[in-house]
Amino acid sequence: MKLIVNGEPHEHHGNGSVDALLEELGANKAHTALMVNGNVIPAEEWKKTILSENYEIEMLVFVGGG
């Protein structure tokens, strides 16, 4: 399915869940915040939130450093 992830086209080959997308992208889930079509999706909802064609996903990965 075709998605827009952080403003870039992405072809998702997983089962369509937010959780599968994050796995596919190799995201560190413990340090990730996510919005789907402008709505914040809490981590506890990722496995049951299903994506559809052309959804827009904004993903922020928090990184520590100095």
Summary of the structure (lengths in Angstrom):
residues: 66
radius of gyration: 11.3
end to end distance: 38.2
largest distance: 38.9
contacts: 155
relative contact order: 0.30
helix: 21%
strand: 35%
